[in-house]
Amino acid sequence: MEQLSYLYTFLTHDNPLTEKLQREASGRDDIQPFVEIETARLISLLIRLTGTKKVLELGTGIAYSTIWLGEAVRETGGSLLSIDNHVRTGVEAAENIRSAGLIGVVELISGNAEEIVPAMAGEDSGSFDLIFQDCGKYLYPLLYEDIYLLLKPGGVLVTDDTLFSVTKGIRKGLGRYIDVYNAKLFSDPRYYSTMLPVGHGLAVSLKLRRKEAE
Ligand SMILES: C[S@@+](CC[C@H](N)C(=O)[O-])C[C@H]1O[C@@H](n2cnc3c(N)ncnc32)[C@H](O)[C@@H]1O
């Protein structure tokens, strides 16, 4: 698209490794797609704007988005926890975090988010300033309430791929989960949300403090 080609002439990477990973990705069919650079920069900007310290990412992949978020929390003096259950790409992600110089800022958790997130919500509720949801799409509706619990009041939920059901070339089945998720999110008075046509759709939601939600 003409507009995207134009904006790509301006958007630069914060860490040289993400540029390399993006360049190499077009020749690989063994990894899942990364967030687009405009999405990555928007989330990084949100973290910087709000001075966000504690971030949770669901869906690390080979750590492309993790490096972007990690660079932002390094700036704010915060930390990032990222969860993924894919063992082979997890090894690559750990190597990429090391190469990006983000050890001590980013912690990777290898395991099933379907089990880990509810367990964390039971123990650590209200502990994250920002949660980035980019995991298996079937998990979006499933983990909805646990994510709400994990987010502190005044915290931000960023959800990728919220336009999947109207995006060409995306498996129709995945759009079904997203439709259920969007219906929940956009009718939920506990959040103030918007959706942007960035990448495959990005929802940004503020978890309202109790008074604001009444
Ligand atoms: C779209 S990819 C993440 C891409 C990454 N956020 C980026 O932009 O570079 C989705 C990831 O979710 C992970 N995933 C899917 N189901 C999962 C589950 N049940 N538990 C943990 N991770 C899961 C996949 O292994 C995959 O790496």
The ligand as an SDF file (V2000), in Angstrom:
LIG
                    3D

 27 29  0  0  0  0  0  0  0  0999 V2000
    1.7880  -14.2700   16.5500 C   0  0  0  0  0  0  0  0  0  0  0  0
    2.9420  -15.2170   17.4430 S   0  0  0  0  0  0  0  0  0  0  0  0
    3.7320  -14.0270   18.4830 C   0  0  0  0  0  0  0  0  0  0  0  0
    4.5690  -13.0550   17.7040 C   0  0  0  0  0  0  0  0  0  0  0  0
    5.3290  -12.0800   18.5670 C   0  0  0  0  0  0  0  0  0  0  0  0
    4.4780  -11.3940   19.5210 N   0  0  0  0  0  0  0  0  0  0  0  0
    6.0020  -11.0270   17.6620 C   0  0  0  0  0  0  0  0  0  0  0  0
    5.3280  -10.0790   17.2510 O   0  0  0  0  0  0  0  0  0  0  0  0
    7.1980  -11.1870   17.3810 O   0  0  0  0  0  0  0  0  0  0  0  0
    1.9100  -16.0660   18.5850 C   0  0  0  0  0  0  0  0  0  0  0  0
    2.6780  -16.9020   19.5760 C   0  0  0  0  0  0  0  0  0  0  0  0
    1.7480  -17.4320   20.5290 O   0  0  0  0  0  0  0  0  0  0  0  0
    2.2690  -18.6650   20.9580 C   0  0  0  0  0  0  0  0  0  0  0  0
    1.2050  -19.4820   21.5700 N   0  0  0  0  0  0  0  0  0  0  0  0
    0.1160  -20.0340   20.9710 C   0  0  0  0  0  0  0  0  0  0  0  0
   -0.6070  -20.7230   21.8590 N   0  0  0  0  0  0  0  0  0  0  0  0
    0.0390  -20.6040   23.0690 C   0  0  0  0  0  0  0  0  0  0  0  0
   -0.2170  -21.0940   24.3790 C   0  0  0  0  0  0  0  0  0  0  0  0
   -1.2680  -21.8680   24.6410 N   0  0  0  0  0  0  0  0  0  0  0  0
    0.6410  -20.7680   25.3780 N   0  0  0  0  0  0  0  0  0  0  0  0
    1.7170  -19.9730   25.1270 C   0  0  0  0  0  0  0  0  0  0  0  0
    2.0140  -19.4910   23.8990 N   0  0  0  0  0  0  0  0  0  0  0  0
    1.1910  -19.7950   22.8780 C   0  0  0  0  0  0  0  0  0  0  0  0
    2.8350  -19.3020   19.6990 C   0  0  0  0  0  0  0  0  0  0  0  0
    3.8170  -20.2850   20.0150 O   0  0  0  0  0  0  0  0  0  0  0  0
    3.4080  -18.0920   18.9600 C   0  0  0  0  0  0  0  0  0  0  0  0
    4.7920  -17.9660   19.1770 O   0  0  0  0  0  0  0  0  0  0  0  0
  1  2  1  0
  2  3  1  0
  2 10  1  0
  3  4  1  0
  4  5  1  0
  5  6  1  0
  5  7  1  0
  7  8  2  0
  7  9  1  0
 10 11  1  0
 11 12  1  0
 11 26  1  0
 12 13  1  0
 13 14  1  0
 13 24  1  0
 14 15  1  0
 14 23  1  0
 15 16  2  0
 16 17  1  0
 17 18  1  0
 17 23  2  0
 18 19  1  0
 18 20  2  0
 20 21  1  0
 21 22  2  0
 22 23  1  0
 24 25  1  0
 24 26  1  0
 26 27  1  0
M  CHG  2   2   1   9  -1
M  END
$$$$
